[in-house]
Amino acid sequence: MGGAQGAVALALAGRMTWLAVFENERYKLLAEDNRVSLTLSPPRRGWIVDRNGQPLANNRTDFRVDLIPDRLEKREETLVELQRILALTPEDMARIRTDLKRAAGFQPVSVKENLGWEQFAAVSVRLPELPGVAPSRGFARNYPIGAAVGHLVGYVGTASAEQYQKEKDPLLVTPGFKLGKDGLEKTLESRLRGTPGAKRVEVTARGKLVRELATRADKPGQTIKLTIDAGLQEYTSRRLGNESGSAIVFDCMTGHILAMASMPAYDPNAFSDGISRSEWRMLSEDDHIPLMNKSLQGLYPPGSTFKPATALAALTAGVDPQRVVYCNGGYTLGNRRFGCLGRHGPMTMHTAIARSCNTYFYTVGREIGIDRIAAAARALGFGAEHALPLPSQRYGTIPDEAWKLRRYKQDWTQSDTLNAAIGQGYVLVSPFQLALSAARIASGLSVAPSLLHAPPQGFAALPFPPEHLAIVRAGMDEVVNGHGTAGASRLQVPGIRMGGKTGTAQVRRIMDRNRGQGGEWKYRDHGLFICFAPVDNPRYAASVVIEHGMGGARAAAPVAKDVLTFLFDRKQAMDRLHALEAGWGGDIAKRMAAKAEAWKAAHAPQSVVASPVPEDPAQAAENVASAAANASVNAIEPDVSNRSAGVPTE
């Protein structure tokens, strides 16, 4: 027995020696790890500023509470306690439970952001009884002018489970960390993110903080300077009012995009803070498609705004601009009548542009053929992708004989040429391309668009003689300042004239008595307008597209007039805007808030039990936008016939 006891004692002594001496370092590290917690702190995102340094996206101090699913012990009791402390609504609770089901491991689930100090402190002091709850103080993304930059700047959000599984970056599951989900926030993520900080803290066995041992500061992301003018961007967005449409403004000498507005839009602050079920449903079901960036993703027949391209093609082909074509209200091809906007009588190229005579462009378009028209359109920037740091853009269609044969296995017809010559038929363009075409016509240069601020670059000349461009610009001057279709939109700024071109684009084949000029909103014609100013020395160019606005002169040209007025006489433009907003129900934020309240009142019982917000709202929003764009394009039949005489002018 003594020998056995000695052997056991020797074994215990040996084991203790092994643990104390040879395994000392290992257990010391384990003990230290149990006593000391190392956590990452999310980096402050870099700011996005306009050309003058005014912030379009910055950071604000934020108190928030998150849940860490793997650390939750009594889920329902914890949720009930948080509901009591933070006054969470039933919709908040439904959203949190959905997010907990989707979350993986240590992926944080947001409970509430933008907390007051009292609520934040109330949660913090109860941490020993609330395992898995992670209150934090940090920085949240802020967009000072809200919806006015929604589609341009985008928004941030928490990383999805798929993103974490792919990257395995612990920063992605750090409470409070968000990454770019759309717009510039997404495409410039690597520059905006910054480097995370870290801190070592001493904790008790139950995880309660004892003291902070060491901290490494985060390194903020880069500040990104845009070509955008924040004042003009906000004004342009507000001036679109309750319409569904887009407006883009260029500096046509530098290629800088000064404003790119798409309305209606979402408030990026709401998405970044965690959008509610009712907000998501309201946005995704809206027939004005606020989730769609119409500037780059909307495709429309350009209508008569395409006629300057046809005119340049005709001049290149040798058509005499003084040649007279008589307009008797339309053009006959075989047994088919292609209507004009009126009986214009004798038309030259100058008067045909000014009064938007379809008959003139049918005639010269048929003579020169589609391939020449397509070449001129592409030189102006139509049908092409342009290098922009944004997630998606649609290129549209500039058709020619080879395109139709490839797409439909059909030969090109003369009626196809007639339709294309006036910007109908197969022709589809984006509002962005329309603005770029105006900038190129105004400057005579192959202007390359830029959104990130950089020193101006030189541009090559367009493949059109200066005298041809002068003829087209003179016609566009006449549109606004002479006997043209947009005389009511003449600038009221001494010494400044605006040149432009109106356009009315059919949404579908004419099948009812309204002929696109009335009836149900979604079947009305689109209104378009392109312009530049000053006429004698062009500096700015713009496009405005108003969906279902029923005419360029009626809906789009007045918006363009006020937007360009803002560049030359800000007070006059603001006075005009304030008068309009008084009738609309206030600025963008007030109207959006009123609309949300009305929607909730109409759908009160359903809003709480509505379908949950998609796990990846950005992808879901893109799907909504794509479906809407495709539906719009498919509604336009290839053999669109044009209205007959007697329809109001553009």
Sequence and secondary structure as in RCSB ss.txt:
>XXXX:A:sequence
MGGAQGAVALALAGRMTWLAVFENERYKLLAEDNRVSLTLSPPRRGWIVDRNGQPLANNRTDFRVDLIPDRLEKR
EETLVELQRILALTPEDMARIRTDLKRAAGFQPVSVKENLGWEQFAAVSVRLPELPGVAPSRGFARNYPIGAAVG
HLVGYVGTASAEQYQKEKDPLLVTPGFKLGKDGLEKTLESRLRGTPGAKRVEVTARGKLVRELATRADKPGQTIK
LTIDAGLQEYTSRRLGNESGSAIVFDCMTGHILAMASMPAYDPNAFSDGISRSEWRMLSEDDHIPLMNKSLQGLY
PPGSTFKPATALAALTAGVDPQRVVYCNGGYTLGNRRFGCLGRHGPMTMHTAIARSCNTYFYTVGREIGIDRIAA
AARALGFGAEHALPLPSQRYGTIPDEAWKLRRYKQDWTQSDTLNAAIGQGYVLVSPFQLALSAARIASGLSVAPS
LLHAPPQGFAALPFPPEHLAIVRAGMDEVVNGHGTAGASRLQVPGIRMGGKTGTAQVRRIMDRNRGQGGEWKYRD
HGLFICFAPVDNPRYAASVVIEHGMGGARAAAPVAKDVLTFLFDRKQAMDRLHALEAGWGGDIAKRMAAKAEAWK
AAHAPQSVVASPVPEDPAQAAENVASAAANASVNAIEPDVSNRSAGVPTE
>XXXX:A:secstr
 HHHHHHHHHHHHHHHHIIIIITHHHHHHHHHHHHEEEEEE      EE TTS EEEEEEEEEEEEE GGG SSH
HHHHHHHHHHHT  HHHHHHHHHHHHH  TT  EEEE S  HHHHHHHHTTGGG TTEEEEEEEEEE TTGGGGH
HHH  EE   HHHHHHH  GGGGSTT  EE SHHHHHTHHHHS B EEEEEEE TT  EEEEEEEE  B    EE
BS  HHHHHHHHHHTTT  EEEEEEETTT BEEEEEEES   HHHHHH   HHHHHHHHH TT TTS HHHH  B
  GGGGHHHHHHHHHHTT  TT  EEESSEEEETTEEEE SS  EEE HHHHHHHT HHHHHHHHHHH HHHHHH
HHHHTTTT     SSS     B   HHHHHHHHS    HHHHHHHHTT TT BB HHHHHHHHHHHHHSB    B
 B        B SS HHHHHHHHHHHHHHHHSSSTTGGG   STT   EEEEEEE SS   STTTTSSSSGGGS 
EEEEEEEE SSS  EEEEEEETT S IIIIIHHHHHHHHHHHH HHHHHHHHHHHHHHHTSSHHHHHHHHHHHHH
HHTHHHHHSS    SSHHHHHHHHHHHHHHHHHHTS TT     TTS   
